[in-house]
Amino acid sequence: MLLHSANKIIRFIAYCRDVMLFYAVAHCAIVAPSFYLFGIIMPVFSPSALVNELEENLFSALEKMAAQVESLQRPLIDLSSGSPRQPTPPAVVASLQAAAARPENHDYPSFWGKFTLRQAIARFYQRQYGVELDPEHEIAVFHGAHIGVTGLPRALLNPGQYLISTDPCYPIYRSAAVQAQAEFYGIPLHAARRFLPDFTEVPEKIARQAGLLMLNYPHNPTGAIATPGLFAEALEFVQRWQIPLLHDFAYAAIGQRAGEKPLSLLARPEAKQWGVEIYTLSKTFLMAGWRFGFVVGNASIISAFKKLHTHSYSTVFGAVQDAAVTALDLPENEVTHFAAIYHRRREKVIQALRAMRWPVDERQGTFFLWLPVPAGFSAQQFTEKLLRDAQVLVAPGHGFGAGGEGFVRLSLTASEEALAEALKRIAALKLFA
């Protein structure tokens, strides 16, 4: 009898709880959107207009696509990634381990970075490109090049001005414009010009409202390589319109072939007067997870960024700075060995592409290949087909801008075994007969 009564009481309490929940949810639906999580009613707050304006990150979208694929029969091969996927040099790791134990690295680091680090950066640029830098006024360091890519436009652009770059481009350049409350204009890139911009295509109305020209060579995603003429034309453009030039030198160590050193903007005699260059240790020194980058060049641009940095971003762990010094001072032959791996892979991949009659332009740098999709496919359709039928993930060209439609980007950062298997699966689809 007592057990029966207790059960009735428990059911009544549960009923009351459900009724109260119903009315609470109904009330929240009137006053604010909500959802029910872990027994708690959570109101849903709207993001800012700025956040709503940001496009979905291409690579998070690719992760979602990959997660939806059933790959029980054979594993997914990811050829969309831009992470080097090689171990960091042992000397750099050892440097970090030793530096992490030093008490001076346990305090808050300086926003400016250690002077010894800025001296190492100056030595590196002098040795690599013959560029003299003032460690005090012409160098700024930050926690990953992404901060430079998004922060420098914020430090330089006024609301309503234009950030001029290329189409296609690294997608974060577009979101950098949004975060700076600026407009974006992409100069169309064409295969006939080897994906180098023609600055005469910039409408005068946009040029007059421009606040920054942002370039990236070797170019992501097309693999195009800068020429002396490109930088000469870019400098002529910014001087005409009196705007700064920002060069993202992310793939500084990976040219078209082994031993080839891509051009630095700052190697041009007048470039430091008009621009700055972002450098990352992620690719050159296989330190993607370490999140370390720097910018060098025009002192007034560096000063503006440093002021923004003190308000917006955190500083770099002192032990990572010490390890960066070790990396920047590594012997040249060791550094070129890292890039040589990608050149060997590129040669093998190009051979396989030719065997399946997939057209490819060999004159590409970076550790990507920019490839046309087969007739009858859009970039998205082809990406989905490779994912569904071959369990191979590539980056669709339109994710880099409207000018990327008709192409996909294939990464050379996967192992040689994974690349060979991926190309074997694609060849079996017989899409390029």
C-alpha positions as CSV (number, residue, x, y, z in Angstrom):
1,M,0.0,0.0,0.0
2,L,2.8,2.4,1.0
3,L,4.7,1.5,-2.2
4,H,1.6,2.2,-4.3
5,S,1.1,5.6,-2.7
6,A,4.8,6.5,-3.1
7,N,4.6,5.7,-6.9
8,K,1.5,7.9,-7.2
9,I,3.4,10.8,-5.5
10,I,6.4,10.4,-7.8
11,R,4.2,10.4,-10.9
12,F,2.4,13.5,-9.6
13,I,5.7,15.3,-9.0
14,A,6.9,14.4,-12.5
15,Y,3.6,15.6,-13.9
16,C,3.9,18.9,-12.1
17,R,7.5,19.3,-13.3
18,D,6.5,18.7,-16.9
19,V,3.6,21.2,-16.7
20,M,5.9,23.8,-15.2
21,L,8.5,23.1,-17.9
22,F,5.9,23.5,-20.6
23,Y,4.7,26.9,-19.4
24,A,8.3,28.1,-18.8
25,V,9.3,27.1,-22.3
26,A,6.1,28.7,-23.7
27,H,6.9,31.9,-21.8
28,C,10.5,31.9,-23.0
29,A,9.4,31.4,-26.6
30,I,7.4,34.6,-26.3
31,V,10.1,36.8,-24.6
32,A,13.2,35.2,-26.0
33,P,14.3,32.1,-28.0
34,S,15.5,29.3,-25.7
35,F,16.6,25.7,-25.6
36,Y,16.5,23.0,-23.0
37,L,19.9,21.6,-21.9
38,F,20.8,19.3,-19.0
39,G,17.5,20.1,-17.4
40,I,18.0,23.9,-17.6
41,I,16.1,26.3,-19.8
42,M,18.8,28.4,-21.7
43,P,17.9,31.7,-23.4
44,V,19.5,32.1,-26.8
45,F,21.1,35.5,-27.4
46,S,21.7,37.0,-30.8
47,P,25.3,37.5,-32.0
48,S,26.3,41.0,-33.1
49,A,25.7,42.3,-36.6
50,L,29.5,41.9,-37.2
51,V,29.5,38.3,-36.3
52,N,26.4,37.6,-38.4
53,E,28.3,39.2,-41.4
54,L,31.2,36.7,-41.1
55,E,31.0,33.8,-43.5
56,E,31.3,30.3,-42.2
57,N,35.0,29.3,-42.0
58,L,35.8,27.1,-45.0
59,F,37.8,24.6,-43.1
60,S,35.2,24.2,-40.3
61,A,32.6,23.5,-43.1
62,L,35.0,20.9,-44.6
63,E,35.2,19.2,-41.2
64,K,31.4,19.0,-41.0
65,M,31.4,17.5,-44.5
66,A,33.9,14.9,-43.5
67,A,32.0,14.0,-40.4
68,Q,29.0,13.1,-42.4
69,V,30.8,10.5,-44.6
70,E,30.5,6.8,-43.7
71,S,34.0,5.5,-44.1
72,L,33.8,2.1,-42.4
73,Q,35.1,0.2,-45.5
74,R,38.2,2.4,-45.9
75,P,39.5,5.5,-44.0
76,L,39.0,9.1,-45.1
77,I,42.0,10.7,-46.6
78,D,42.1,14.4,-45.9
79,L,43.8,16.4,-48.7
80,S,42.3,19.7,-47.7
81,S,44.5,20.5,-44.7
82,G,47.1,23.2,-44.7
83,S,49.0,21.9,-41.6
84,P,52.6,20.7,-42.4
85,R,52.1,17.4,-40.6
86,Q,55.8,16.9,-40.0
87,P,57.6,16.9,-36.6
88,T,59.2,20.1,-35.4
89,P,63.0,20.0,-35.6
90,P,64.4,18.3,-32.4
91,A,66.7,21.3,-31.6
92,V,63.6,23.6,-31.5
93,V,61.7,21.1,-29.2
94,A,64.8,20.8,-26.9
95,S,65.1,24.6,-26.8
96,L,61.4,24.9,-25.6
97,Q,61.9,22.2,-23.0
98,A,64.9,23.9,-21.5
99,A,63.3,27.4,-21.7
100,A,60.1,26.2,-20.0
101,A,62.0,25.5,-16.8
102,R,63.5,29.0,-16.6
103,P,61.8,31.1,-14.0
104,E,61.9,34.3,-16.1
105,N,59.5,32.6,-18.6
106,H,56.9,32.1,-15.9
107,D,55.9,35.7,-15.7
108,Y,53.8,37.7,-18.2
109,P,55.8,38.3,-21.4
110,S,56.3,41.7,-22.9
111,F,53.9,42.7,-25.6
112,W,56.8,43.6,-27.8
113,G,58.6,40.2,-27.5
114,K,62.0,39.6,-26.2
115,F,64.8,41.8,-27.7
116,T,66.9,38.7,-28.3
117,L,64.0,37.4,-30.4
118,R,63.6,40.6,-32.4
119,Q,67.4,40.5,-33.0
120,A,67.1,36.9,-34.3
121,I,64.3,38.0,-36.7
122,A,66.5,40.9,-38.0
123,R,69.4,38.5,-38.5
124,F,67.1,36.0,-40.3
125,Y,65.8,38.7,-42.8
126,Q,69.3,40.0,-43.4
127,R,70.6,36.5,-44.1
128,Q,67.7,35.4,-46.2
129,Y,66.7,38.5,-48.1
130,G,69.4,41.1,-47.6
131,V,66.9,43.3,-45.7
132,E,68.1,45.4,-42.8
133,L,65.6,45.8,-39.9
134,D,65.5,47.9,-36.8
135,P,64.5,45.4,-34.0
136,E,63.0,48.2,-31.9
137,H,60.7,49.9,-34.5
138,E,60.4,47.6,-37.5
139,I,59.4,44.3,-35.9
140,A,56.3,43.1,-34.0
141,V,55.7,39.5,-32.8
142,F,52.4,37.8,-32.1
143,H,50.7,34.6,-31.1
144,G,50.3,33.2,-34.6
145,A,50.2,34.8,-38.1
146,H,46.4,34.8,-38.0
147,I,46.6,37.7,-35.5
148,G,48.7,39.7,-38.0
149,V,46.4,38.8,-40.9
150,T,43.3,40.0,-39.0
151,G,44.9,42.6,-36.7
152,L,46.8,44.7,-39.2
153,P,43.7,45.6,-41.3
154,R,42.0,46.6,-38.0
155,A,45.0,48.8,-37.1
156,L,45.0,50.5,-40.6
157,L,41.5,50.7,-42.0
158,N,38.7,53.1,-41.3
159,P,35.1,52.0,-41.5
160,G,33.9,52.1,-45.1
161,Q,37.3,51.9,-46.7
162,Y,38.3,49.1,-49.0
163,L,40.7,46.2,-48.3
164,I,41.9,45.3,-51.8
165,S,43.2,41.8,-52.3
166,T,42.7,39.0,-54.9
167,D,39.9,36.7,-55.9
168,P,40.4,33.9,-55.1
169,C,42.3,34.5,-51.8
170,Y,42.8,33.0,-48.3
171,P,39.2,33.3,-46.9
172,I,40.3,35.1,-43.7
173,Y,41.2,38.2,-45.8
174,R,37.5,38.7,-46.4
175,S,36.6,38.3,-42.8
176,A,39.5,40.6,-41.8
177,A,37.8,43.3,-43.8
178,V,34.5,42.7,-42.1
179,Q,36.2,42.8,-38.6
180,A,37.7,46.2,-39.6
181,Q,34.2,47.4,-40.7
182,A,35.7,47.8,-44.2
183,E,34.6,46.7,-47.6
184,F,36.4,44.0,-49.6
185,Y,37.4,44.0,-53.2
186,G,39.1,41.1,-54.9
187,I,41.1,41.6,-58.1
188,P,40.1,38.7,-60.4
189,L,42.9,36.3,-61.0
190,H,43.2,34.4,-64.3
191,A,45.2,31.4,-65.4
192,A,46.2,33.3,-68.5
193,R,48.1,35.7,-66.2
194,R,49.4,32.9,-64.1
195,F,47.1,34.1,-61.3
196,L,48.9,37.4,-60.8
197,P,46.7,40.5,-60.3
198,D,46.3,43.2,-62.9
199,F,46.0,46.4,-60.9
200,T,44.4,48.2,-63.8
201,E,41.3,46.1,-63.2
202,V,40.7,47.9,-59.9
203,P,37.9,50.4,-60.5
204,E,39.0,54.0,-59.8
205,K,36.0,54.5,-57.4
206,I,37.3,51.6,-55.3
207,A,40.9,52.7,-55.5
208,R,40.0,56.1,-54.2
209,Q,38.3,54.6,-51.2
210,A,41.0,52.0,-50.5
211,G,42.8,51.8,-47.2
212,L,45.0,48.7,-47.7
213,L,46.4,46.4,-50.4
214,M,46.9,42.9,-49.2
215,L,48.8,40.3,-51.2
216,N,50.0,36.7,-50.5
217,Y,52.7,35.1,-52.7
218,P,53.4,32.3,-53.1
219,H,49.7,32.4,-53.4
220,N,47.1,30.4,-51.5
221,P,45.2,28.8,-53.1
222,T,46.5,29.0,-56.7
223,G,50.2,28.3,-55.9
224,A,51.2,31.3,-58.1
225,I,54.7,32.7,-57.5
226,A,55.5,36.4,-57.3
227,T,57.7,38.0,-59.9
228,P,59.8,41.2,-59.5
229,G,57.2,42.8,-61.9
230,L,54.3,41.9,-59.6
231,F,55.9,43.7,-56.6
232,A,57.0,46.7,-58.8
233,E,53.4,47.1,-60.0
234,A,52.0,46.7,-56.5
235,L,54.3,49.4,-55.1
236,E,53.4,51.7,-58.0
237,F,49.7,51.1,-57.2
238,V,50.0,51.9,-53.5
239,Q,52.1,55.0,-54.1
240,R,49.6,56.3,-56.6
241,W,46.7,55.9,-54.1
242,Q,48.8,56.6,-51.0
243,I,47.9,53.4,-49.2
244,P,49.9,50.8,-47.3
245,L,50.8,47.4,-48.7
246,L,50.6,44.2,-46.6
247,H,52.3,41.0,-47.9
248,D,51.4,37.7,-46.2
249,F,54.5,35.6,-46.8
250,A,53.1,32.4,-45.3
251,Y,54.8,30.1,-47.9
252,A,58.1,31.8,-47.9
253,A,60.1,28.6,-48.0
254,I,58.2,26.7,-50.7
255,G,58.7,27.8,-54.3
256,Q,58.2,25.9,-57.5
257,R,61.1,23.6,-57.1
258,A,63.8,22.6,-54.6
259,G,66.3,25.3,-53.9
260,E,64.2,28.1,-55.2
261,K,63.6,30.9,-52.8
262,P,60.4,32.9,-53.3
263,L,60.7,36.6,-53.4
264,S,60.2,38.8,-50.3
265,L,58.4,42.1,-50.8
266,L,60.9,43.8,-48.5
267,A,63.8,42.9,-50.8
268,R,62.5,45.6,-53.1
269,P,64.5,48.8,-52.3
270,E,61.5,51.0,-51.7
271,A,59.2,48.4,-50.2
272,K,59.9,49.1,-46.5
273,Q,58.7,52.7,-47.0
274,W,55.3,51.5,-48.1
275,G,54.6,48.1,-46.6
276,V,55.1,45.3,-44.2
277,E,55.4,41.6,-44.5
278,I,53.9,38.9,-42.3
279,Y,56.0,35.8,-41.6
280,T,55.0,32.6,-39.9
281,L,57.2,29.8,-38.4
282,S,54.4,27.3,-39.1
283,K,55.5,26.2,-42.6
284,T,59.2,27.2,-42.8
285,F,60.1,25.5,-39.5
286,L,57.2,23.0,-39.1
287,M,55.8,24.8,-36.1
288,A,52.1,25.1,-36.9
289,G,50.9,24.1,-33.4
290,W,53.3,26.6,-31.7
291,R,51.4,29.6,-33.0
292,F,54.2,32.1,-33.6
293,G,54.4,34.8,-36.3
294,F,55.8,38.3,-36.8
295,V,55.5,41.3,-39.0
296,V,58.4,43.4,-40.3
297,G,58.6,46.7,-42.3
298,N,57.3,50.2,-42.1
299,A,57.7,51.6,-38.6
300,S,54.4,53.6,-38.6
301,I,52.4,50.5,-39.5
302,I,54.3,48.4,-36.9
303,S,53.6,51.1,-34.3
304,A,49.8,51.2,-35.1
305,F,49.6,47.4,-34.8
306,K,51.6,47.4,-31.5
307,K,49.1,49.8,-30.0
308,L,46.2,47.6,-31.1
309,H,48.0,44.5,-29.8
310,T,48.2,45.8,-26.3
311,H,44.4,46.1,-26.3
312,S,43.3,43.1,-28.2
313,Y,45.7,40.1,-28.0
314,S,47.7,38.1,-25.6
315,T,51.4,37.8,-25.6
316,V,53.7,34.9,-26.6
317,F,54.9,32.5,-23.9
318,G,58.6,33.3,-23.3
319,A,59.7,29.7,-23.8
320,V,58.1,29.7,-27.3
321,Q,60.0,32.9,-28.0
322,D,63.3,31.3,-27.0
323,A,62.5,28.2,-29.2
324,A,61.7,30.6,-32.1
325,V,65.2,32.1,-31.7
326,T,66.6,28.6,-32.1
327,A,64.5,28.0,-35.2
328,L,65.4,31.2,-36.9
329,D,69.1,30.4,-36.3
330,L,69.0,26.9,-37.8
331,P,71.5,26.1,-40.6
332,E,70.2,26.9,-44.1
333,N,70.6,23.3,-45.3
334,E,68.4,22.0,-42.5
335,V,65.6,24.4,-43.3
336,T,65.7,23.7,-47.1
337,H,65.4,20.0,-46.3
338,F,61.9,20.6,-44.8
339,A,60.6,22.1,-48.0
340,A,62.3,19.5,-50.2
341,I,59.9,16.9,-48.9
342,Y,57.0,18.7,-50.5
343,H,58.8,19.1,-53.8
344,R,59.4,15.3,-54.0
345,R,55.7,14.7,-53.2
346,R,54.6,17.3,-55.9
347,E,56.6,15.5,-58.6
348,K,55.0,12.1,-57.7
349,V,51.6,13.6,-57.5
350,I,51.9,15.4,-60.9
351,Q,53.0,12.1,-62.5
352,A,49.9,10.4,-61.1
353,L,47.7,13.3,-62.3
354,R,49.1,13.1,-65.8
355,A,48.5,9.4,-65.8
356,M,44.8,9.9,-65.2
357,R,44.8,12.9,-67.6
358,W,44.0,15.5,-64.9
359,P,45.4,18.8,-66.3
360,V,47.9,20.4,-64.0
361,D,50.1,23.5,-64.2
362,E,53.5,22.5,-62.8
363,R,54.5,26.1,-62.1
364,Q,53.1,26.2,-58.6
365,G,54.6,26.9,-55.2
366,T,53.3,26.4,-51.7
367,F,52.4,22.8,-50.6
368,F,49.1,22.8,-52.5
369,L,48.1,22.1,-56.1
370,W,45.4,24.1,-57.7
371,L,43.5,21.9,-60.1
372,P,40.6,22.3,-62.6
373,V,37.5,20.2,-62.0
374,P,36.3,17.9,-64.8
375,A,33.7,19.1,-67.3
376,G,30.2,18.9,-66.0
377,F,31.0,19.6,-62.4
378,S,31.0,22.6,-60.2
379,A,33.7,22.8,-57.5
380,Q,31.2,21.8,-54.8
381,Q,29.8,18.9,-56.8
382,F,33.3,17.6,-57.6
383,T,34.3,17.9,-53.9
384,E,31.2,16.0,-52.8
385,K,31.8,13.3,-55.4
386,L,35.4,12.7,-54.3
387,L,34.2,12.6,-50.7
388,R,31.3,10.2,-51.3
389,D,32.8,7.9,-53.9
390,A,36.5,8.0,-53.0
391,Q,36.5,9.1,-49.4
392,V,39.0,11.8,-50.3
393,L,38.5,15.3,-49.0
394,V,39.8,18.3,-51.0
395,A,39.0,22.0,-50.7
396,P,36.5,23.4,-53.2
397,G,37.8,26.5,-55.1
398,H,34.7,28.6,-54.5
399,G,35.5,28.6,-50.8
400,F,38.3,31.0,-51.6
401,G,36.1,33.3,-53.5
402,A,33.9,33.4,-56.6
403,G,37.1,33.4,-58.7
404,G,37.9,29.9,-57.4
405,E,34.9,28.3,-59.0
406,G,35.9,25.5,-61.4
407,F,38.9,24.5,-59.3
408,V,39.8,22.5,-56.2
409,R,42.9,22.7,-53.9
410,L,44.8,19.5,-53.1
411,S,47.2,19.5,-50.2
412,L,50.7,17.8,-50.3
413,T,50.9,17.6,-46.5
414,A,49.5,14.1,-46.3
415,S,52.0,11.3,-46.2
416,E,53.3,9.9,-49.5
417,E,51.4,6.6,-48.8
418,A,48.2,8.5,-48.2
419,L,48.7,10.7,-51.3
420,A,49.3,7.6,-53.5
421,E,46.2,5.8,-52.1
422,A,44.0,8.9,-52.6
423,L,45.1,9.4,-56.2
424,K,44.6,5.6,-56.9
425,R,41.0,6.0,-55.6
426,I,40.4,9.1,-57.7
427,A,41.9,7.4,-60.9
428,A,39.5,4.5,-60.4
429,L,36.5,6.9,-60.9
430,K,37.7,7.6,-64.5
431,L,36.6,11.2,-64.5
432,F,39.3,12.5,-66.9
433,A,39.1,10.2,-69.8
